[in-house]
Amino acid sequence: MGIIVVLMVLIVLPTGLCTYSPGAPEGGPVQEVDAEAFLGLEARAADFPLIMPENPDGWVPNSARRTQVDGQPATVVGWVTDDEGYLQLTQTGVELEDAVRGVDQDPRALDRTENIDGQEVQVYSSEEGDVRDLWAVDAGESRLLVSGAADEEEFRALMAAALDADQIVVE
């Protein structure tokens, strides 16, 4: 067995396909995704309107994916904030109550409402320590859900940017 391990190390090591770096990982640049292009493509297939919020200063979009909310298609774009937090915006056509329950398996209860740019945004939280808050609003033909690990000002900033954004026009 020892001979096989030594041979494997001698064969793989020179290829450069493996490294050994003891210690904590170093912070590097955030991998940026083209969220605008992703949402433009998604808008062509979605049966509800999508928006692309302005990036708050210093925020970097680092993830974009299609998911399901309550069994229906939805889009998710995530940002790393300038304070190294993370927030994601989920957009769906599902009714608000169903969207809040169907966004994930985590139980949440309505904690309070926030007034953001004249819109009543519902804030859901949980007694469970590992369940993140969810900010939700009915934006007419679509529902906007914000969750993640960031402070309340960053939640407000993303929700305000989302509520201020124009619909993506499909050409």
Contact map, one row per residue, 1 for C-alpha under 8 A:
111110000000000000000000000000000000000000000000000000000000000000000000000000000000000000000000000000000000000000000000000000000000000000000000000000000000000000000000000
111111000000000000000000000000000000000000000000000000000000000000000000000000000000000000000000000000000000000000000000000000000000000000000000000000000000000000000000000
111111100000000000000000000000000000000000000000000000000000000000000000000000000000000000000000000000000000000000000000000000000000000000000000000000000000000000000000000
111111110000000000000000000000000000000000000000000000000000000000000000000000000000000000000000000000000000000000000000000000000000000000000000000000000000000000000000000
111111111000000000000000000000000000000000000000000000000000000000000000000000000000000000000000000000000000000000000000000000000000000000000000000000000000000000000000000
011111111100000000000000000000000000000000000000000000000000000000000000000000000000000000000000000000000000000000000000000000000000000000000000000000000000000000000000000
001111111110000000000000000000000000000000000000000000000000000000000000000000000000000000000000000000000000000000000000000000000000000000000000000000000000000000000000000
000111111111000000000000000000000000000000000000000000000000000000000000000000000000000000000000000000000000000000000000000000000000000000000000000000000000000000000000000
000011111111100000000000000000000000000000000000000000000000000000000000000000000000000000000000000000000000000000000000000000000000000000000000000000000000000000000000000
000001111111110000000000000000000000000000000000000000000000000000000000000000000000000000000000000000000000000000000000000000000000000000000000000000000000000000000000000
000000111111111000000000000000000000000000000000000000000000000000000000000000000000000000000000000000000000000000000000000000000000000000000000000000000000000000000000000
000000011111111111000000000000000000000000000000000000000000000000000000000000000000000000000000000000000000000000000000000000000000000000000000000000000000000000000000000
000000001111111111000000000000000000000000000000000000000000000000000000000000000000000000000000000000000000000000000000000000000000000000000000000000000000000000000000000
000000000111111100000000000000000000000000000000000000000000000000000000000000000000000000000000000000000000000000000000000000000000000000000000000000000000000000000000000
000000000011111111000000000000000000000000000000000000000000000000000000000000000000000000000000000000000000000000000000000000000000000000000000000000000000000000000000000
000000000001111111100000000000000000000000000000000000000000000000000000000000000000000000000000000000000000000000000000000000000000000000000000000000000000000000000000000
000000000001101111100000000000000000000000000000000000000000000000000000000000000000000000000000000000000000000000000000000000000000000000000000000000000000000000000000000
000000000001101111110000000000000000000000000000000000000000000000000000000000000000000000000000000000000000000000000000000000000000000000000000000000000000000000000000000
000000000000000111111000000000000000000000000000000000000000000000000000000000000000000000000000000000000000000000000000000000000000000000000000000000000000000000000000000
000000000000000001111100000000000000000000000000000000000000000000000000000000000000000000000000000000000000000000000000000000000000000000000000000000000000000000000000000
000000000000000000111110000000000000000000000000000000000000000000000000000000000000000000000000000000000000000000000000000000000000000000000000000000000000000000000000000
000000000000000000011111000000000000000000000000000000000000000000000000000000000000000000000000000000000000000000000000000000000000000000000000000000000000000000000000000
000000000000000000001111100000000000000000000000000000000000000000000000000000000000000000000000000000000000000000000000000000000000000000000000000000000000000000000000000
000000000000000000000111110000000000000000000000000000000000000000000000000000000000000000000000000000000000000000000000000000000000000000000000000000000000000000000000000
000000000000000000000011111000000000000000000000000000000000000000000000000000000000000000000000000000000000000000000000000000000000000000000000000000000000000000000000000
000000000000000000000001111100000000000000000000000000000000000000000000000000000000000000000000000000000000000000000000000000000000000000000000000000000000000000000000000
000000000000000000000000111110000000000000000000000000000000000000000000000000000000000000000000000000000000000000000000000000000000000000000000000000000000000000000000000
000000000000000000000000011111000000000000000000000000000000000000000000000000000000000000000000000000000000000000000000000000000000000000000000000000000000000000000000000
000000000000000000000000001111100000000000000000000000000000000000000000000000000000000000000000000000000000000000000000000000000000000000000000000000000000000000000000000
000000000000000000000000000111110000000000000000000000000001010000000000000000010000000000000000000000000000000000000000000000000000000000000000000000000000000000000000000
000000000000000000000000000011111000000000000000000000000000010000000000000000000000000000000000000000000000000000000000000000000000000000000000000000000000000000000000000
000000000000000000000000000001111100000000000000000000000001111000000000000000000000000000000000000000000000000000000000000000000000000000000000000000000000000000000000000
000000000000000000000000000000111110000000000000000000000000111100000000000000000000000000000000000000000000000000000000000000000000000000000000000000000000000000000000000
000000000000000000000000000000011111110000000000000000000000100000000000000000000000000000000000000000000000000000000000000000000000000000000000000000000000000000000000000
000000000000000000000000000000001111111000000000000100000000101100000000000010000000000000000000000000000000000000000000000000000000000000000000000000000000000000000000000
000000000000000000000000000000000111111100000000000100000000000000000000000000000000000000000000000000000000000000000000000000000000000000000000000000000000000000000000000
000000000000000000000000000000000111111110000000000000000000000000000000000000000000000000000000000000000000000000000000000000000000000000000000000000000000000000000000000
000000000000000000000000000000000111111111000000000000000000000100000000000000000000000000000000000000000000000000000000000000000000000000000000000000000000000000000000000
000000000000000000000000000000000011111111100000011100000000000000000000001000000000000000000000000000000000000000000000000000000000000000000000000000000000000000000001000
000000000000000000000000000000000001111111110000000000000000000000000000000000000000000000000000000000000000000000000000000000000000000000000000000000000000000000000001010
000000000000000000000000000000000000111111111000000000000000000000000000000000000000000000000000000000000000000000000000000000000000000000000000000000000000000000000000000
000000000000000000000000000000000000011111111100000000000000000000000000001000000000000000000000000000000000000000000000000000000000000000000000000000000000000000000000000
000000000000000000000000000000000000001111111101110000000000000000000000000000000000000000000000000000000000000000000000000000000000000000000000000000000000000000000001110
000000000000000000000000000000000000000111111100000000000000000000000000000000000000000000000000000000000000000000000000000000000000000000000000000000000000000000000000010
000000000000000000000000000000000000000011111110000000000000000000000000000000000000000000000000000000000000000000000000000000000000000000000000000000000000000000000000000
000000000000000000000000000000000000000001111111110000000000000000000000100000000000000000000000000000000000000000000000000000000000000000000000000000000000000000000000000
000000000000000000000000000000000000000000001111100000000000000000000000000000000000000000001000000000000000000000000000000000000000000000000000000000000000000000000000000
000000000000000000000000000000000000000000100111110000000000000000000000000000000000000000011000000000000000000000000000000000000000000000001100000000000000000000000000000
000000000000000000000000000000000000000000100111111000000000000000000000000000000000000000000000000000000000000000000000000000000000000000001100000000000000000000000011000
000000000000000000000000000000000000001000100101111100000000000000000000000000000000000000100000000000000000000000000000000000000000000000000100000000000000000000000011000
000000000000000000000000000000000000001000000000111110000000000000000000000000000000000000000000000000000000000000000000000000000000000000000000000000000000000001001111000
000000000000000000000000000000000011001000000000011111000000000000000000000000000000000000000000000000000000000000000000000000000000000000000000000000000000000001001111000
000000000000000000000000000000000000000000000000001111100000000000000000000000000000000000000000000000000000000000000000000000000000000000000000000000000000010011111100000
000000000000000000000000000000000000000000000000000111110000000000000000000000000000000000000000000000000000000000000000000000000000000000000000000000000000000011001000000
000000000000000000000000000000000000000000000000000011111111100000000000000000000000000000000000000000000000000000000000000000000000000000000000000000000000000010000000000
000000000000000000000000000000000000000000000000000001111110000000000000000000000000000000000000000000000000000000000000000000000000000000000000000000000000110010000000000
000000000000000000000000000000000000000000000000000000111110000000000000000000000100000000000000000000000000000000000000000000000000000000000000000000000000000000000000000
000000000000000000000000000000000000000000000000000000111111000000000000000000001100000000000000000000000000000000000000000000000000000000000000000000000000000000000000000
000000000000000000000000000000000000000000000000000000111111100000000000000000111100000000000000000000000000000000000000000000000000000000000000000000000000000000000000000
000000000000000000000000000001010000000000000000000000100111110000000000000000111000000000000000000000000000000000000000000000000000000000000000000000000000000000000000000
000000000000000000000000000000011110000000000000000000100011111100000000000011110000000000000000000000000000000000000000000000000000000000000000000000000000000000000000000
000000000000000000000000000001111000000000000000000000000001111100000000000011110000000000000000000000000000000000000000000000000000000000000000000000000000000000000000000
000000000000000000000000000000011010000000000000000000000000111110000000000111100000000000000000000000000000000000000000000000000000000000000000000000000000000000000000000
000000000000000000000000000000001010010000000000000000000000111111000000001111000000000000000000000000000000000000000000000000000000000000000000000000000000000000000000000
000000000000000000000000000000000000000000000000000000000000001111100000001110000000000000000000000000000000000000000000000000000000000000000000000000000000000000000000000
000000000000000000000000000000000000000000000000000000000000000111110000111100000000000000000000000000000000000000000000000000000000000000000000000000000000000000000000000
000000000000000000000000000000000000000000000000000000000000000011111000111100000000000000000000000000000000000000000000000000000000000000000000000000000000000000000000000
000000000000000000000000000000000000000000000000000000000000000001111111111000000000000000000000000000100000000000000000000000000000000000000000000000000000000000000000000
000000000000000000000000000000000000000000000000000000000000000000111111110000000000000000010100001001110000000000000000000000000000000000000000000000000000000000000000000
000000000000000000000000000000000000000000000000000000000000000000011111000000000000000000000100011011100000000000000000000000000000000000000000000000000000000000000000000
000000000000000000000000000000000000000000000000000000000000000000011111100000000000000000000000000001000000000000000000000000000000000000000000000000000000000000000000000
000000000000000000000000000000000000000000000000000000000000000000011111110000000000000000011100000000000000000000000000000000000000000000000000000000000000000000000000000
000000000000000000000000000000000000000000000100000000000000000001111011111000000000000000010000000000000000000000000000000000000000000000000000000000000000000000000000000
000000000000000000000000000000000000000000000000000000000000000001111001111100000000000001111000000000000000000000000000000000000000000000000000000000000000000000000000000
000000000000000000000000000000000000001001000000000000000000000111110000111110000000000001110000000000000000000000000000000000000000000000000000000000000000000000000000000
000000000000000000000000000000000000000000000000000000000000001111100000011111000000000111100000000000000000000000000000000000000000000000000000000000000000000000000000000
000000000000000000000000000000000010000000000000000000000000111110000000001111100000000111000000000000000000000000000000000000000000000000000000000000000000000000000000000
000000000000000000000000000000000000000000000000000000000000111100000000000111110000011110000000000000000000000000000000000000000000000000000000000000000000000000000000000
000000000000000000000000000000000000000000000000000000000011111000000000000011111000011100000000000000000000000000000000000000000000000000000000000000000000000000000000000
000000000000000000000000000001000000000000000000000000000011110000000000000001111101111000000000000000000000000000000000000000000000000000000000000000000000000000000000000
000000000000000000000000000000000000000000000000000000000111000000000000000000111111111000000000000000000000000000000000000000000000000000000000000001000100000000000000000
000000000000000000000000000000000000000000000000000000001110000000000000000000011111100000000000000000000000000000000000000000000000000000000000000000000000000000000000000
000000000000000000000000000000000000000000000000000000000000000000000000000000001111100000000000000000000000000000000000000000000000000000000000000000000000000000000000000
000000000000000000000000000000000000000000000000000000000000000000000000000000011111110000000000000000000000000000000000000000000000000000000000000000000000000000000000000
000000000000000000000000000000000000000000000000000000000000000000000000000000011111111000000000000000000000000000000000000000000000000000000000000111100000000000000000000
000000000000000000000000000000000000000000000000000000000000000000000000000001111001111100000000000000000000000000000000000000000000000000000000000111000000000000000000000
000000000000000000000000000000000000000000000000000000000000000000000000000001111000111110000000000000000000000000000000000000000000000000000000011111000010010000000000000
000000000000000000000000000000000000000000000000000000000000000000000000000111100000011111000000000000000000000000000000000000000000000000000000011100000000000000000000000
000000000000000000000000000000000000000000000000000000000000000000000000000111000000001111100000000000000000000000000000000000000000000000000001111000000000010000000000000
000000000000000000000000000000000000000000000000000000000000000000000000011110000000000111110000000000000000000000000000000000000000000000000001110000000000000000000000000
000000000000000000000000000000000000000000000000010000000000000000000000011100000000000011111000000000000000000000000000000000000000000000000111100000000000000000000000000
000000000000000000000000000000000000000000000001000000000000000000001001111000000000000001111100001000000000000000000000000000000000000000000111000000000000000000000000000
000000000000000000000000000000000000000000000011000000000000000000000001010000000000000000111110000000000000000000000000000000000000000000001110000000000000000000000000000
000000000000000000000000000000000000000000000000000000000000000000001101000000000000000000011111011000000000000000000000000000000000000000000110000000000000000000000000000
000000000000000000000000000000000000000000000000000000000000000000000000000000000000000000001111111000000000000000000000000000000000000001000010000000000000000000000000000
000000000000000000000000000000000000000000000000000000000000000000000000000000000000000000000111111100000000000000000000000000000000000111000010000000000000000000000000000
000000000000000000000000000000000000000000000000000000000000000000000000000000000000000000000011111110000000000000000000000000000000000000000000000000000000000000000000000
000000000000000000000000000000000000000000000000000000000000000000000100000000000000000000000111111111000000000000000000000000000000000000000000000000000000000000000000000
000000000000000000000000000000000000000000000000000000000000000000001100000000000000000000010111111111100000000000000000000000000000000000000010000000000000000000000000000
000000000000000000000000000000000000000000000000000000000000000000000000000000000000000000000001111111100000000000000000000000000000010100000000100000000000000000000000000
000000000000000000000000000000000000000000000000000000000000000000000100000000000000000000000000111111111011000000000000000000000000000000000000000000000000000000000000000
000000000000000000000000000000000000000000000000000000000000000000001110000000000000000000000000011111111000000000000000000000000000000000000000000000000000000000000000000
000000000000000000000000000000000000000000000000000000000000000000011100000000000000000000000000001111111000000000000000000000000000000000000000000000000000000000000000000
000000000000000000000000000000000000000000000000000000000000000000001000000000000000000000000000000011111100000000000000000000000000000000000000000000000000000000000000000
000000000000000000000000000000000000000000000000000000000000000000000000000000000000000000000000000011111110000000000000000000000000000000000000000000000000000000000000000
000000000000000000000000000000000000000000000000000000000000000000000000000000000000000000000000000000011111000000000000000000000010000000000000000000000000000000000000000
000000000000000000000000000000000000000000000000000000000000000000000000000000000000000000000000000010001111100000000000000001000010000000000000000000000000000000000000000
000000000000000000000000000000000000000000000000000000000000000000000000000000000000000000000000000010000111110000000000000111100000100000000000000000000000000000000000000
000000000000000000000000000000000000000000000000000000000000000000000000000000000000000000000000000000000011111000000000000111000000000000000000000000000000000000000000000
000000000000000000000000000000000000000000000000000000000000000000000000000000000000000000000000000000000001111100000000011110000000000000000000000000000000000000000000000
000000000000000000000000000000000000000000000000000000000000000000000000000000000000000000000000000000000000111110000000011110000000000000000000000000000000000000000000000
000000000000000000000000000000000000000000000000000000000000000000000000000000000000000000000000000000000000011111000000011100000000000000000000000000000000000000000000000
000000000000000000000000000000000000000000000000000000000000000000000000000000000000000000000000000000000000001111100001111000000000000000000000000000000000000000000000000
000000000000000000000000000000000000000000000000000000000000000000000000000000000000000000000000000000000000000111110001111000000000000000000000000000000000000000000000000
000000000000000000000000000000000000000000000000000000000000000000000000000000000000000000000000000000000000000011111111100000000000000000000000000000000000000000000000000
000000000000000000000000000000000000000000000000000000000000000000000000000000000000000000000000000000000000000001111111100000000000000000000000000000000001001100000000000
000000000000000000000000000000000000000000000000000000000000000000000000000000000000000000000000000000000000000000111110000000000000000000000000000000000000000100100000000
000000000000000000000000000000000000000000000000000000000000000000000000000000000000000000000000000000000000000000111111000000000000000000000000000000000000000000000000000
000000000000000000000000000000000000000000000000000000000000000000000000000000000000000000000000000000000000000000111111100000000000000010000000000000000000000000000000000
000000000000000000000000000000000000000000000000000000000000000000000000000000000000000000000000000000000000000011110111110000000000000010000000000000000000000000000000000
000000000000000000000000000000000000000000000000000000000000000000000000000000000000000000000000000000000000000011110011111000000000001110000000000000000000000000000000000
000000000000000000000000000000000000000000000000000000000000000000000000000000000000000000000000000000000000011111000001111100000000001110000000000000000000000000000000000
000000000000000000000000000000000000000000000000000000000000000000000000000000000000000000000000000000000000011111000000111110000000111100000000000000000000000000000000000
000000000000000000000000000000000000000000000000000000000000000000000000000000000000000000000000000000000001111100000000011111000000111100000000000000000000000000000000000
000000000000000000000000000000000000000000000000000000000000000000000000000000000000000000000000000000000001111000000000001111100011110000000000000000000000000000000000000
000000000000000000000000000000000000000000000000000000000000000000000000000000000000000000000000000000000011100000000000000111111011100000000000000000000000000000000000000
000000000000000000000000000000000000000000000000000000000000000000000000000000000000000000000000000000000001000000000000000011111010000000000000000000000000000000000000000
000000000000000000000000000000000000000000000000000000000000000000000000000000000000000000000000000000000000000000000000000001111110000000000000000000000000000000000000000
000000000000000000000000000000000000000000000000000000000000000000000000000000000000000000000000000000000000000000000000000001111111000000000000000000000000000000000000000
000000000000000000000000000000000000000000000000000000000000000000000000000000000000000000000000000000000000000000000000000000011111000000000000000000000000000000000000000
000000000000000000000000000000000000000000000000000000000000000000000000000000000000000000000000000000000110000000000000000011111111100000000000000000000000000000000000000
000000000000000000000000000000000000000000000000000000000000000000000000000000000000000000000000000000000000000000000000000011001111110000000000001110000000000000000000000
000000000000000000000000000000000000000000000000000000000000000000000000000000000000000000000000000000000001000000000000001111000011111000000000001100000000000000000000000
000000000000000000000000000000000000000000000000000000000000000000000000000000000000000000000000000100000000000000000000001110000001111100000000111100000000000000000000000
000000000000000000000000000000000000000000000000000000000000000000000000000000000000000000000000000000000000000000000000111100000000111110000000111000000010000000000000000
000000000000000000000000000000000000000000000000000000000000000000000000000000000000000000000001000100000000000000000000111100000000011111000011110000000000000000000000000
000000000000000000000000000000000000000000000000000000000000000000000000000000000000000000000001000000000000000000000011110000000000001111100011100000000000000000000000000
000000000000000000000000000000000000000000000000000000000000000000000000000000000000000000000011000000000000000000000000000000000000000111111111000000000000000000000000000
000000000000000000000000000000000000000000000000000000000000000000000000000000000000000000000000000000000000000000000000000000000000000011111111000000000000000000100000000
000000000000000000000000000000000000000000000000000000000000000000000000000000000000000000000000000000000000000000000000000000000000000001111110000000000000000000000000000
000000000000000000000000000000000000000000000001100000000000000000000000000000000000000000001000000000000000000000000000000000000000000001111110000000000000000000000000000
000000000000000000000000000000000000000000000001110000000000000000000000000000000000000000111100000000000000000000000000000000000000000001111111000000000000000000000000000
000000000000000000000000000000000000000000000000000000000000000000000000000000000000000000111111001000000000000000000000000000000000000111111111100000000000000000000000000
000000000000000000000000000000000000000000000000000000000000000000000000000000000000000011110000000000000000000000000000000000000000000111100111110000000000000001000000000
000000000000000000000000000000000000000000000000000000000000000000000000000000000000000011100000000100000000000000000000000000000000011110000011111000000000000000000000000
000000000000000000000000000000000000000000000000000000000000000000000000000000000000001111000000000000000000000000000000000000000000011100000001111100000010011000000000000
000000000000000000000000000000000000000000000000000000000000000000000000000000000000001110000000000000000000000000000000000000000001111000000000111110000010000000000000000
000000000000000000000000000000000000000000000000000000000000000000000000000000000000111100000000000000000000000000000000000000000001110000000000011111000000000000000000000
000000000000000000000000000000000000000000000000000000000000000000000000000000000000111000000000000000000000000000000000000000000001000000000000001111100000000000000000000
000000000000000000000000000000000000000000000000000000000000000000000000000000001000111000000000000000000000000000000000000000000000000000000000000111110110000000000000000
000000000000000000000000000000000000000000000000000000000000000000000000000000000000100000000000000000000000000000000000000000000000000000000000000011111110000000000000000
000000000000000000000000000000000000000000000000000000000000000000000000000000000000000000000000000000000000000000000000000000000000000000000000000001111111000000000000000
000000000000000000000000000000000000000000000000000000000000000000000000000000000000000000000000000000000000000000000000000000000000000000000000000000111111100000000000000
000000000000000000000000000000000000000000000000000000000000000000000000000000001000000000000000000000000000000000000000000000000000000000000000000001111111110000000000000
000000000000000000000000000000000000000000000000000000000000000000000000000000000000001000000000000000000000000000000000000000000000001000000000011001111111111000000000000
000000000000000000000000000000000000000000000000000000000000000000000000000000000000000000000000000000000000000000010000000000000000000000000000000000011111111100000000000
000000000000000000000000000000000000000000000000000000010000000000000000000000000000000000000000000000000000000000000000000000000000000000000000000000001111111110000000000
000000000000000000000000000000000000000000000000000010010000000000000000000000000000001010000000000000000000000000000000000000000000000000000000010000000111111111000000000
000000000000000000000000000000000000000000000000000000000000000000000000000000000000000000000000000000000000000000010000000000000000000000000000010000000011111111100000000
000000000000000000000000000000000000000000000000000000000000000000000000000000000000000000000000000000000000000000011000000000000000000000000000000000000001111111110000000
000000000000000000000000000000000000000000000000000011110000000000000000000000000000000000000000000000000000000000000000000000000000000000000000000000000000111111111000000
000000000000000000000000000000000000000000000000001111000000000000000000000000000000000000000000000000000000000000000000000000000000000000000001000000000000011111111000000
000000000000000000000000000000000000000000000000000010000000000000000000000000000000000000000000000000000000000000001000000000000000000000100000000000000000001111111000000
000000000000000000000000000000000000000000000000000010000000000000000000000000000000000000000000000000000000000000000000000000000000000000000000000000000000000111111100000
000000000000000000000000000000000000000000000000001111000000000000000000000000000000000000000000000000000000000000000000000000000000000000000000000000000000000011111110000
000000000000000000000000000000000000000000000000001110000000000000000000000000000000000000000000000000000000000000000000000000000000000000000000000000000000000000011111000
000000000000000000000000000000000000000000000000111100000000000000000000000000000000000000000000000000000000000000000000000000000000000000000000000000000000000000001111100
000000000000000000000000000000000000001100100000111100000000000000000000000000000000000000000000000000000000000000000000000000000000000000000000000000000000000000000111110
000000000000000000000000000000000000000000100000000000000000000000000000000000000000000000000000000000000000000000000000000000000000000000000000000000000000000000000011111
000000000000000000000000000000000000000100110000000000000000000000000000000000000000000000000000000000000000000000000000000000000000000000000000000000000000000000000001111
000000000000000000000000000000000000000000000000000000000000000000000000000000000000000000000000000000000000000000000000000000000000000000000000000000000000000000000000111
